[in-house]
């Protein structure tokens, strides 16, 4: 019997499949967690910028016609 004729032992194949599944699950959960954290950070910045008391509007200066913060 040569090495080509031998099949992979079932235990090794099962261990490889379970290990692969564990790595895929870990990567999926990590990507999901990171995306959730990034979304929270993005929403916090949007809320922080949207406060109406801090937003300054531009008003037209009648003398020069230029727009200036008012």
Buried (B, 14 or more C-beta within 10 A) or exposed (E): EEEEEEEEEEEEEEEEEEEEEEEEEEEEEEEEEEEEEEEEEEEEEEEEEEEEEEEEEEEEEEEEEEEEEE
